Amino acid sequence: MADEHVATYLNDHLAGSVVALELLDHLEETYSDSSLSDFFRKLRADIVADRDELERLMEVLHISQSRTRKASAWVAEKMTELKLGIDDPQAGPLLLFASLERCHWGLRGNVRCG
C-alpha cells in the first residue's frame, strides 16, 4: 500500500509539471516582447530539470507514469487558460497576476516537498 501512495504522490508532482510547463509556454508567448519572457524561459528550464529528475527517480523506483494524471492536468491547465482568456482578453494585469500566482503555489508545493 505504501508503494502505491508513493506512486500517486510522485505522479501528482509529474502532472503538476505538465501544468507548469504548459502555463509557462503560454506566458512566454504572451509576453514575448517583454523582459518577463526571459524570466519565464529560465523558470521553465528549472522546471524541466526538476521534471527530468523526478522521471529518473520514478524509473529507479519502477513507478510507471500515469498518462491519465498527465492528461487530466493538461486539460485542467487548458480550461484555466480559457477562463483567464475570457476574464482578461487583452492579456493584461489579471492574466499576469493569476498566472504568477499559479506558478507561486506550484513552486511553493515543490519546495516544501523537495
N, CA, C and O atoms as a printed pandas DataFrame, in Angstrom:
     atom_number atom_name residue_name chain_id  residue_number  x_coord  y_coord  z_coord
0              1         N          MET        A               1    0.819   -1.194    0.000
1              2        CA          MET        A               1    0.000    0.000    0.000
2              3         C          MET        A               1    0.864    1.261    0.000
3              4         O          MET        A               1    0.552    2.222   -0.702
4              5         N          ALA        A               2    1.939    1.266    0.774
5              6        CA          ALA        A               2    2.803    2.447    0.839
6              7         C          ALA        A               2    3.403    2.756   -0.519
7              8         O          ALA        A               2    3.520    3.922   -0.896
8              9         N          ASP        A               3    3.788    1.712   -1.266
9             10        CA          ASP        A               3    4.348    1.925   -2.601
10            11         C          ASP        A               3    3.336    2.592   -3.520
11            12         O          ASP        A               3    3.691    3.439   -4.339
12            13         N          GLU        A               4    2.078    2.204   -3.376
13            14        CA          GLU        A               4    1.015    2.803   -4.188
14            15         C          GLU        A               4    0.862    4.291   -3.861
15            16         O          GLU        A               4    0.638    5.108   -4.755
16            17         N          HIS        A               5    0.980    4.631   -2.597
17            18        CA          HIS        A               5    0.876    6.036   -2.194
18            19         C          HIS        A               5    2.048    6.851   -2.725
19            20         O          HIS        A               5    1.877    7.994   -3.149
20            21         N          VAL        A               6    3.235    6.263   -2.699
21            22        CA          VAL        A               6    4.414    6.948   -3.247
22            23         C          VAL        A               6    4.222    7.171   -4.739
23            24         O          VAL        A               6    4.534    8.246   -5.251
24            25         N          ALA        A               7    3.713    6.167   -5.436
25            26        CA          ALA        A               7    3.469    6.299   -6.878
26            27         C          ALA        A               7    2.457    7.405   -7.154
27            28         O          ALA        A               7    2.643    8.203   -8.073
28            29         N          THR        A               8    1.401    7.455   -6.372
29            30        CA          THR        A               8    0.389    8.502   -6.534
30            31         C          THR        A               8    0.998    9.876   -6.283
31            32         O          THR        A               8    0.776   10.812   -7.052
32            33         N          TYR        A               9    1.753    9.989   -5.221
33            34        CA          TYR        A               9    2.388   11.254   -4.847
34            35         C          TYR        A               9    3.320   11.741   -5.957
35            36         O          TYR        A               9    3.254   12.903   -6.359
36            37         N          LEU        A              10    4.181   10.862   -6.449
37            38        CA          LEU        A              10    5.134   11.255   -7.488
38            39         C          LEU        A              10    4.427   11.567   -8.802
39            40         O          LEU        A              10    4.819   12.495   -9.510
40            41         N          ASN        A              11    3.396   10.808   -9.132
41            42        CA          ASN        A              11    2.644   11.091  -10.355
42            43         C          ASN        A              11    1.889   12.407  -10.256
43            44         O          ASN        A              11    1.717   13.098  -11.260
44            45         N          ASP        A              12    1.438   12.762   -9.064
45            46        CA          ASP        A              12    0.803   14.072   -8.889
46            47         C          ASP        A              12    1.801   15.194   -9.163
47            48         O          ASP        A              12    1.458   16.193   -9.795
48            49         N          HIS        A              13    3.022   15.031   -8.694
49            50        CA          HIS        A              13    4.050   16.046   -8.957
50            51         C          HIS        A              13    4.419   16.088  -10.436
51            52         O          HIS        A              13    4.671   17.159  -10.987
52            53         N          LEU        A              14    4.450   14.936  -11.068
53            54        CA          LEU        A              14    4.733   14.895  -12.504
54            55         C          LEU        A              14    3.621   15.603  -13.278
55            56         O          LEU        A              14    3.891   16.354  -14.216
56            57         N          ALA        A              15    2.381   15.362  -12.883
57            58        CA          ALA        A              15    1.255   16.048  -13.524
58            59         C          ALA        A              15    1.339   17.553  -13.290
59            60         O          ALA        A              15    1.003   18.340  -14.175
60            61         N          GLY        A              16    1.781   17.949  -12.112
61            62        CA          GLY        A              16    1.964   19.372  -11.828
62            63         C          GLY        A              16    2.979   20.013  -12.755
63            64         O          GLY        A              16    2.837   21.178  -13.127
64            65         N          SER        A              17    4.000   19.258  -13.128
65            66        CA          SER        A              17    4.997   19.803  -14.057
66            67         C          SER        A              17    4.392   20.013  -15.440
67            68         O          SER        A              17    4.769   20.945  -16.151
68            69         N          VAL        A              18    3.457   19.151  -15.822
69            70        CA          VAL        A              18    2.760   19.326  -17.102
70            71         C          VAL        A              18    2.020   20.661  -17.097
71            72         O          VAL        A              18    2.099   21.427  -18.057
72            73         N          VAL        A              19    1.306   20.930  -16.016
73            74        CA          VAL        A              19    0.567   22.189  -15.882
74            75         C          VAL        A              19    1.523   23.377  -15.936
75            76         O          VAL        A              19    1.287   24.341  -16.664
76            77         N          ALA        A              20    2.590   23.299  -15.169
77            78        CA          ALA        A              20    3.541   24.415  -15.106
78            79         C          ALA        A              20    4.174   24.690  -16.463
79            80         O          ALA        A              20    4.300   25.848  -16.864
80            81         N          LEU        A              21    4.570   23.650  -17.169
81            82        CA          LEU        A              21    5.235   23.847  -18.461
82            83         C          LEU        A              21    4.271   24.395  -19.506
83            84         O          LEU        A              21    4.650   25.245  -20.312
84            85         N          GLU        A              22    3.042   23.922  -19.502
85            86        CA          GLU        A              22    2.041   24.464  -20.427
86            87         C          GLU        A              22    1.781   25.939  -20.119
87            88         O          GLU        A              22    1.710   26.768  -21.026
88            89         N          LEU        A              23    1.641   26.251  -18.844
89            90        CA          LEU        A              23    1.413   27.634  -18.427
90            91         C          LEU        A              23    2.575   28.520  -18.857
91            92         O          LEU        A              23    2.360   29.604  -19.399
92            93         N          LEU        A              24    3.788   28.076  -18.623
93            94        CA          LEU        A              24    4.954   28.890  -18.967
94            95         C          LEU        A              24    5.122   29.041  -20.473
95            96         O          LEU        A              24    5.567   30.090  -20.939
96            97         N          ASP        A              25    4.774   28.012  -21.241
97            98        CA          ASP        A              25    4.788   28.154  -22.707
98            99         C          ASP        A              25    3.861   29.288  -23.127
99           100         O          ASP        A              25    4.217   30.131  -23.950
100          101         N          HIS        A              26    2.668   29.289  -22.546
101          102        CA          HIS        A              26    1.676   30.316  -22.870
102          103         C          HIS        A              26    2.171   31.704  -22.441
103          104         O          HIS        A              26    2.028   32.673  -23.186
104          105         N          LEU        A              27    2.741   31.795  -21.259
105          106        CA          LEU        A              27    3.229   33.084  -20.763
106          107         C          LEU        A              27    4.401   33.606  -21.592
107          108         O          LEU        A              27    4.481   34.802  -21.874
108          109         N          GLU        A              28    5.307   32.714  -21.980
109          110        CA          GLU        A              28    6.430   33.137  -22.830
110          111         C          GLU        A              28    5.921   33.732  -24.136
111          112         O          GLU        A              28    6.421   34.755  -24.604
112          113         N          GLU        A              29    4.923   33.078  -24.712
113          114        CA          GLU        A              29    4.357   33.556  -25.978
114          115         C          GLU        A              29    3.613   34.876  -25.774
115          116         O          GLU        A              29    3.777   35.811  -26.558
116          117         N          THR        A              30    2.805   34.947  -24.733
117          118        CA          THR        A              30    2.004   36.142  -24.474
118          119         C          THR        A              30    2.872   37.362  -24.188
119          120         O          THR        A              30    2.561   38.468  -24.631
120          121         N          TYR        A              31    3.948   37.162  -23.456
121          122        CA          TYR        A              31    4.810   38.277  -23.050
122          123         C          TYR        A              31    6.164   38.234  -23.760
123          124         O          TYR        A              31    7.187   38.601  -23.181
124          125         N          SER        A              32    6.164   37.785  -25.012
125          126        CA          SER        A              32    7.419   37.626  -25.762
126          127         C          SER        A              32    8.146   38.948  -25.995
127          128         O          SER        A              32    9.366   38.960  -26.159
128          129         N          ASP        A              33    7.418   40.048  -26.012
129          130        CA          ASP        A              33    8.038   41.364  -26.228
130          131         C          ASP        A              33    8.395   42.061  -24.918
131          132         O          ASP        A              33    8.637   43.268  -24.901
132          133         N          SER        A              34    8.428   41.317  -23.840
133          134        CA          SER        A              34    8.647   41.892  -22.515
134          135         C          SER        A              34    9.859   41.233  -21.854
135          136         O          SER        A              34   10.281   40.145  -22.244
136          137         N          SER        A              35   10.400   41.907  -20.861
137          138        CA          SER        A              35   11.506   41.314  -20.099
138          139         C          SER        A              35   11.037   40.092  -19.310
139          140         O          SER        A              35   11.856   39.281  -18.876
140          141         N          LEU        A              36    9.739   39.960  -19.127
141          142        CA          LEU        A              36    9.198   38.794  -18.435
142          143         C          LEU        A              36    9.474   37.505  -19.201
143          144         O          LEU        A              36    9.552   36.431  -18.604
144          145         N          SER        A              37    9.619   37.604  -20.498
145          146        CA          SER        A              37    9.859   36.420  -21.315
146          147         C          SER        A              37   11.107   35.668  -20.856
147          148         O          SER        A              37   11.102   34.439  -20.788
148          149         N          ASP        A              38   12.171   36.398  -20.543
149          150        CA          ASP        A              38   13.401   35.762  -20.053
150          151         C          ASP        A              38   13.167   35.067  -18.716
151          152         O          ASP        A              38   13.661   33.962  -18.488
152          153         N          PHE        A              39   12.416   35.715  -17.840
153          154        CA          PHE        A              39   12.093   35.118  -16.545
154          155         C          PHE        A              39   11.335   33.809  -16.740
155          156         O          PHE        A              39   11.666   32.796  -16.124
156          157         N          PHE        A              40   10.320   33.833  -17.597
157          158        CA          PHE        A              40    9.526   32.628  -17.837
158          159         C          PHE        A              40   10.369   31.528  -18.475
159          160         O          PHE        A              40   10.203   30.353  -18.147
160          161         N          ARG        A              41   11.261   31.895  -19.372
161          162        CA          ARG        A              41   12.123   30.913  -20.034
162          163         C          ARG        A              41   13.057   30.241  -19.014
163          164         O          ARG        A              41   13.244   29.025  -19.047
164          165         N          LYS        A              42   13.636   31.037  -18.114
165          166        CA          LYS        A              42   14.532   30.478  -17.090
166          167         C          LYS        A              42   13.764   29.596  -16.105
167          168         O          LYS        A              42   14.235   28.524  -15.724
168          169         N          LEU        A              43   12.595   30.048  -15.701
169          170        CA          LEU        A              43   11.771   29.259  -14.791
170          171         C          LEU        A              43   11.378   27.942  -15.449
171          172         O          LEU        A              43   11.376   26.892  -14.806
172          173         N          ARG        A              44   11.047   28.009  -16.724
173          174        CA          ARG        A              44   10.688   26.799  -17.466
174          175         C          ARG        A              44   11.854   25.814  -17.482
175          176         O          ARG        A              44   11.652   24.616  -17.282
176          177         N          ALA        A              45   13.061   26.300  -17.717
177          178        CA          ALA        A              45   14.249   25.432  -17.737
178          179         C          ALA        A              45   14.444   24.750  -16.381
179          180         O          ALA        A              45   14.802   23.574  -16.322
180          181         N          ASP        A              46   14.209   25.485  -15.295
181          182        CA          ASP        A              46   14.326   24.895  -13.958
182          183         C          ASP        A              46   13.288   23.797  -13.746
183          184         O          ASP        A              46   13.588   22.754  -13.165
184          185         N          ILE        A              47   12.079   24.036  -14.215
185          186        CA          ILE        A              47   11.017   23.046  -14.040
186          187         C          ILE        A              47   11.288   21.814  -14.895
187          188         O          ILE        A              47   11.022   20.693  -14.462
188          189         N          VAL        A              48   11.811   22.004  -16.096
189          190        CA          VAL        A              48   12.182   20.861  -16.941
190          191         C          VAL        A              48   13.244   20.021  -16.230
191          192         O          VAL        A              48   13.162   18.793  -16.223
192          193         N          ALA        A              49   14.235   20.676  -15.637
193          194        CA          ALA        A              49   15.288   19.947  -14.916
194          195         C          ALA        A              49   14.697   19.161  -13.740
195          196         O          ALA        A              49   15.061   18.006  -13.519
196          197         N          ASP        A              50   13.789   19.787  -12.990
197          198        CA          ASP        A              50   13.135   19.095  -11.873
198          199         C          ASP        A              50   12.300   17.923  -12.372
199          200         O          ASP        A              50   12.312   16.846  -11.776
200          201         N          ARG        A              51   11.577   18.136  -13.465
201          202        CA          ARG        A              51   10.750   17.063  -14.016
202          203         C          ARG        A              51   11.617   15.891  -14.461
203          204         O          ARG        A              51   11.286   14.733  -14.206
204          205         N          ASP        A              52   12.728   16.197  -15.128
205          206        CA          ASP        A              52   13.629   15.134  -15.582
206          207         C          ASP        A              52   14.170   14.331  -14.401
207          208         O          ASP        A              52   14.280   13.107  -14.472
208          209         N          GLU        A              53   14.506   15.024  -13.322
209          210        CA          GLU        A              53   14.987   14.348  -12.111
210          211         C          GLU        A              53   13.890   13.468  -11.511
211          212         O          GLU        A              53   14.154   12.348  -11.076
212          213         N          LEU        A              54   12.674   13.975  -11.491
213          214        CA          LEU        A              54   11.542   13.202  -10.985
214          215         C          LEU        A              54   11.317   11.956  -11.838
215          216         O          LEU        A              54   11.081   10.874  -11.301
216          217         N          GLU        A              55   11.389   12.098  -13.151
217          218        CA          GLU        A              55   11.209   10.943  -14.038
218          219         C          GLU        A              55   12.298    9.895  -13.807
219          220         O          GLU        A              55   12.020    8.697  -13.835
220          221         N          ARG        A              56   13.532   10.338  -13.581
221          222        CA          ARG        A              56   14.620    9.388  -13.290
222          223         C          ARG        A              56   14.355    8.656  -11.969
223          224         O          ARG        A              56   14.559    7.446  -11.876
224          225         N          LEU        A              57   13.905    9.389  -10.960
225          226        CA          LEU        A              57   13.577    8.775   -9.677
226          227         C          LEU        A              57   12.477    7.731   -9.847
227          228         O          LEU        A              57   12.567    6.632   -9.300
228          229         N          MET        A              58   11.452    8.074  -10.599
229          230        CA          MET        A              58   10.352    7.139  -10.822
230          231         C          MET        A              58   10.842    5.892  -11.551
231          232         O          MET        A              58   10.391    4.782  -11.268
232          233         N          GLU        A              59   11.751    6.076  -12.476
233          234        CA          GLU        A              59   12.304    4.932  -13.205
234          235         C          GLU        A              59   13.090    4.023  -12.261
235          236         O          GLU        A              59   12.943    2.801  -12.309
236          237         N          VAL        A              60   13.919    4.612  -11.408
237          238        CA          VAL        A              60   14.704    3.830  -10.442
238          239         C          VAL        A              60   13.782    3.057   -9.498
239          240         O          VAL        A              60   14.072    1.919   -9.130
240          241         N          LEU        A              61   12.684    3.677   -9.116
241          242        CA          LEU        A              61   11.724    3.044   -8.207
242          243         C          LEU        A              61   10.730    2.136   -8.935
243          244         O          LEU        A              61    9.844    1.551   -8.311
244          245         N          HIS        A              62   10.878    2.023  -10.242
245          246        CA          HIS        A              62    9.976    1.208  -11.075
246          247         C          HIS        A              62    8.521    1.658  -10.941
247          248         O          HIS        A              62    7.607    0.840  -10.830
248          249         N          ILE        A              63    8.333    2.972  -10.956
249          250        CA          ILE        A              63    6.990    3.557  -10.899
250          251         C          ILE        A              63    6.654    4.061  -12.294
251          252         O          ILE        A              63    7.364    4.899  -12.851
252          253         N          SER        A              64    5.579    3.548  -12.845
253          254        CA          SER        A              64    5.190    3.983  -14.188
254          255         C          SER        A              64    4.476    5.329  -14.118
255          256         O          SER        A              64    3.830    5.672  -13.128
256          257         N          GLN        A              65    4.622    6.076  -15.211
257          258        CA          GLN        A              65    3.972    7.384  -15.300
258          259         C          GLN        A              65    2.493    7.196  -15.621
259          260         O          GLN        A              65    2.125    6.394  -16.478
260          261         N          SER        A              66    1.672    7.938  -14.928
261          262        CA          SER        A              66    0.230    7.871  -15.146
262          263         C          SER        A              66   -0.166    8.801  -16.292
263          264         O          SER        A              66   -0.156   10.023  -16.149
264          265         N          ARG        A              67   -0.510    8.209  -17.413
265          266        CA          ARG        A              67   -0.970    9.016  -18.553
266          267         C          ARG        A              67   -2.258    9.748  -18.211
267          268         O          ARG        A              67   -2.484   10.876  -18.648
268          269         N          THR        A              68   -3.097    9.090  -17.426
269          270        CA          THR        A              68   -4.374    9.694  -17.042
270          271         C          THR        A              68   -4.150   10.964  -16.228
271          272         O          THR        A              68   -4.796   11.981  -16.480
272          273         N          ARG        A              69   -3.253   10.917  -15.264
273          274        CA          ARG        A              69   -2.981   12.109  -14.446
274          275         C          ARG        A              69   -2.366   13.219  -15.293
275          276         O          ARG        A              69   -2.730   14.387  -15.150
276          277         N          LYS        A              70   -1.437   12.855  -16.173
277          278        CA          LYS        A              70   -0.803   13.866  -17.015
278          279         C          LYS        A              70   -1.822   14.488  -17.969
279          280         O          LYS        A              70   -1.831   15.703  -18.165
280          281         N          ALA        A              71   -2.676   13.658  -18.559
281          282        CA          ALA        A              71   -3.694   14.176  -19.479
282          283         C          ALA        A              71   -4.708   15.046  -18.737
283          284         O          ALA        A              71   -5.115   16.093  -19.240
284          285         N          SER        A              72   -5.112   14.619  -17.554
285          286        CA          SER        A              72   -6.058   15.407  -16.756
286          287         C          SER        A              72   -5.462   16.757  -16.387
287          288         O          SER        A              72   -6.153   17.776  -16.414
288          289         N          ALA        A              73   -4.186   16.765  -16.043
289          290        CA          ALA        A              73   -3.510   18.022  -15.709
290          291         C          ALA        A              73   -3.459   18.943  -16.918
291          292         O          ALA        A              73   -3.666   20.150  -16.793
292          293         N          TRP        A              74   -3.186   18.379  -18.079
293          294        CA          TRP        A              74   -3.114   19.172  -19.308
294          295         C          TRP        A              74   -4.479   19.806  -19.596
295          296         O          TRP        A              74   -4.564   20.993  -19.909
296          297         N          VAL        A              75   -5.542   19.008  -19.489
297          298        CA          VAL        A              75   -6.893   19.520  -19.739
298          299         C          VAL        A              75   -7.246   20.612  -18.725
299          300         O          VAL        A              75   -7.805   21.644  -19.097
300          301         N          ALA        A              76   -6.926   20.393  -17.461
301          302        CA          ALA        A              76   -7.218   21.401  -16.432
302          303         C          ALA        A              76   -6.495   22.709  -16.728
303          304         O          ALA        A              76   -7.063   23.787  -16.555
304          305         N          GLU        A              77   -5.250   22.616  -17.172
305          306        CA          GLU        A              77   -4.499   23.834  -17.489
306          307         C          GLU        A              77   -5.127   24.559  -18.665
307          308         O          GLU        A              77   -5.212   25.787  -18.655
308          309         N          LYS        A              78   -5.570   23.823  -19.682
309          310        CA          LYS        A              78   -6.202   24.449  -20.852
310          311         C          LYS        A              78   -7.517   25.119  -20.463
311          312         O          LYS        A              78   -7.836   26.193  -20.974
312          313         N          MET        A              79   -8.274   24.506  -19.573
313          314        CA          MET        A              79   -9.532   25.111  -19.122
314          315         C          MET        A              79   -9.252   26.394  -18.329
315          316         O          MET        A              79   -9.973   27.382  -18.466
316          317         N          THR        A              80   -8.216   26.374  -17.509
317          318        CA          THR        A              80   -7.843   27.571  -16.755
318          319         C          THR        A              80   -7.374   28.666  -17.695
319          320         O          THR        A              80   -7.711   29.836  -17.513
320          321         N          GLU        A              81   -6.592   28.286  -18.704
321          322        CA          GLU        A              81   -6.129   29.255  -19.703
322          323         C          GLU        A              81   -7.322   29.888  -20.422
323          324         O          GLU        A              81   -7.337   31.094  -20.666
324          325         N          LEU        A              82   -8.312   29.074  -20.757
325          326        CA          LEU        A              82   -9.524   29.573  -21.406
326          327         C          LEU        A              82  -10.260   30.549  -20.487
327          328         O          LEU        A              82  -10.680   31.620  -20.924
328          329         N          LYS        A              83  -10.415   30.179  -19.218
329          330        CA          LYS        A              83  -11.096   31.047  -18.254
330          331         C          LYS        A              83  -10.374   32.384  -18.124
331          332         O          LYS        A              83  -11.005   33.441  -18.141
332          333         N          LEU        A              84   -9.053   32.332  -17.993
333          334        CA          LEU        A              84   -8.295   33.578  -17.859
334          335         C          LEU        A              84   -8.385   34.421  -19.130
335          336         O          LEU        A              84   -8.403   35.650  -19.066
336          337         N          GLY        A              85   -8.441   33.760  -20.276
337          338        CA          GLY        A              85   -8.591   34.483  -21.538
338          339         C          GLY        A              85   -9.928   35.197  -21.632
339          340         O          GLY        A              85  -10.028   36.269  -22.228
340          341         N          ILE        A              86  -10.947   34.604  -21.047
341          342        CA          ILE        A              86  -12.269   35.236  -21.025
342          343         C          ILE        A              86  -12.281   36.388  -20.014
343          344         O          ILE        A              86  -12.826   37.457  -20.289
344          345         N          ASP        A              87  -11.678   36.160  -18.845
345          346        CA          ASP        A              87  -11.654   37.179  -17.790
346          347         C          ASP        A              87  -10.798   38.386  -18.159
347          348         O          ASP        A              87  -11.105   39.510  -17.762
348          349         N          ASP        A              88   -9.728   38.159  -18.917
349          350        CA          ASP        A              88   -8.793   39.237  -19.271
350          351         C          ASP        A              88   -8.342   39.039  -20.721
351          352         O          ASP        A              88   -7.207   38.633  -20.972
352          353         N          PRO        A              89   -9.240   39.330  -21.679
353          354        CA          PRO        A              89   -8.934   39.042  -23.087
354          355         C          PRO        A              89   -7.758   39.837  -23.653
355          356         O          PRO        A              89   -7.198   39.452  -24.680
356          357         N          GLN        A              90   -7.380   40.923  -23.012
357          358        CA          GLN        A              90   -6.260   41.732  -23.503
358          359         C          GLN        A              90   -4.918   41.278  -22.924
359          360         O          GLN        A              90   -3.897   41.931  -23.137
360          361         N          ALA        A              91   -4.919   40.160  -22.193
361          362        CA          ALA        A              91   -3.699   39.648  -21.550
362          363         C          ALA        A              91   -3.054   40.735  -20.698
363          364         O          ALA        A              91   -1.859   41.012  -20.796
364          365         N          GLY        A              92   -3.877   41.327  -19.873
365          366        CA          GLY        A              92   -3.422   42.421  -19.021
366          367         C          GLY        A              92   -2.982   41.955  -17.646
367          368         O          GLY        A              92   -2.512   40.830  -17.477
368          369         N          PRO        A              93   -3.143   42.842  -16.658
369          370        CA          PRO        A              93   -2.641   42.559  -15.317
370          371         C          PRO        A              93   -3.305   41.359  -14.632
371          372         O          PRO        A              93   -2.648   40.649  -13.870
372          373         N          LEU        A              94   -4.593   41.124  -14.890
373          374        CA          LEU        A              94   -5.261   39.995  -14.243
374          375         C          LEU        A              94   -4.659   38.679  -14.714
375          376         O          LEU        A              94   -4.368   37.803  -13.900
376          377         N          LEU        A              95   -4.471   38.535  -16.012
377          378        CA          LEU        A              95   -3.879   37.307  -16.552
378          379         C          LEU        A              95   -2.489   37.091  -15.970
379          380         O          LEU        A              95   -2.154   35.988  -15.538
380          381         N          LEU        A              96   -1.689   38.137  -15.960
381          382        CA          LEU        A              96   -0.329   38.025  -15.444
382          383         C          LEU        A              96   -0.342   37.665  -13.961
383          384         O          LEU        A              96    0.366   36.750  -13.538
384          385         N          PHE        A              97   -1.141   38.378  -13.172
385          386        CA          PHE        A              97   -1.190   38.121  -11.731
386          387         C          PHE        A              97   -1.669   36.702  -11.436
387          388         O          PHE        A              97   -1.046   35.988  -10.650
388          389         N          ALA        A              98   -2.768   36.290  -12.059
389          390        CA          ALA        A              98   -3.313   34.952  -11.811
390          391         C          ALA        A              98   -2.323   33.871  -12.239
391          392         O          ALA        A              98   -2.200   32.841  -11.575
392          393         N          SER        A              99   -1.629   34.101  -13.333
393          394        CA          SER        A              99   -0.646   33.127  -13.811
394          395         C          SER        A              99    0.552   33.040  -12.873
395          396         O          SER        A              99    1.030   31.949  -12.566
396          397         N          LEU        A             100    1.031   34.188  -12.424
397          398        CA          LEU        A             100    2.152   34.187  -11.476
398          399         C          LEU        A             100    1.752   33.534  -10.154
399          400         O          LEU        A             100    2.550   32.841   -9.524
400          401         N          GLU        A             101    0.515   33.765   -9.749
401          402        CA          GLU        A             101    0.031   33.136   -8.522
402          403         C          GLU        A             101    0.011   31.618   -8.672
403          404         O          GLU        A             101    0.389   30.899   -7.747
404          405         N          ARG        A             102   -0.421   31.131   -9.818
405          406        CA          ARG        A             102   -0.424   29.684  -10.068
406          407         C          ARG        A             102    0.997   29.136  -10.019
407          408         O          ARG        A             102    1.234   28.072   -9.448
408          409         N          CYS        A             103    1.941   29.856  -10.613
409          410        CA          CYS        A             103    3.351   29.439  -10.558
410          411         C          CYS        A             103    3.840   29.410   -9.108
411          412         O          CYS        A             103    4.518   28.472   -8.690
412          413         N          HIS        A             104    3.490   30.443   -8.356
413          414        CA          HIS        A             104    3.920   30.536   -6.958
414          415         C          HIS        A             104    3.452   29.326   -6.159
415          416         O          HIS        A             104    4.247   28.702   -5.456
416          417         N          TRP        A             105    2.176   28.993   -6.261
417          418        CA          TRP        A             105    1.643   27.887   -5.465
418          419         C          TRP        A             105    2.238   26.558   -5.893
419          420         O          TRP        A             105    2.487   25.689   -5.057
420          421         N          GLY        A             106    2.467   26.395   -7.185
421          422        CA          GLY        A             106    3.105   25.167   -7.654
422          423         C          GLY        A             106    4.531   25.042   -7.154
423          424         O          GLY        A             106    4.956   23.974   -6.712
424          425         N          LEU        A             107    5.266   26.140   -7.226
425          426        CA          LEU        A             107    6.655   26.122   -6.762
426          427         C          LEU        A             107    6.730   25.986   -5.246
427          428         O          LEU        A             107    7.620   25.316   -4.722
428          429         N          ARG        A             108    5.805   26.615   -4.552
429          430        CA          ARG        A             108    5.790   26.521   -3.087
430          431         C          ARG        A             108    5.581   25.073   -2.653
431          432         O          ARG        A             108    6.230   24.595   -1.722
432          433         N          GLY        A             109    4.678   24.386   -3.329
433          434        CA          GLY        A             109    4.458   22.972   -3.030
434          435         C          GLY        A             109    5.683   22.137   -3.337
435          436         O          GLY        A             109    5.993   21.190   -2.614
436          437         N          ASN        A             110    6.376   22.480   -4.398
437          438        CA          ASN        A             110    7.575   21.744   -4.783
438          439         C          ASN        A             110    8.694   21.970   -3.772
439          440         O          ASN        A             110    9.415   21.033   -3.431
440          441         N          VAL        A             111    8.845   23.189   -3.295
441          442        CA          VAL        A             111    9.894   23.500   -2.316
442          443         C          VAL        A             111    9.620   22.770   -1.006
443          444         O          VAL        A             111   10.539   22.231   -0.389
444          445         N          ARG        A             112    8.368   22.753   -0.584
445          446        CA          ARG        A             112    8.013   22.067    0.663
446          447         C          ARG        A             112    8.330   20.581    0.584
447          448         O          ARG        A             112    8.706   19.960    1.579
448          449         N          CYS        A             113    8.173   20.018   -0.614
449          450        CA          CYS        A             113    8.379   18.582   -0.777
450          451         C          CYS        A             113    9.816   18.252   -1.143
451          452         O          CYS        A             113   10.270   17.129   -0.927
452          453         N          GLY        A             114   10.528   19.212   -1.692
453          454        CA          GLY        A             114   11.870   18.943   -2.199
454          455         C          GLY        A             114   12.893   19.084   -1.192
455          456         O          GLY        A             114   14.074   18.888   -1.480
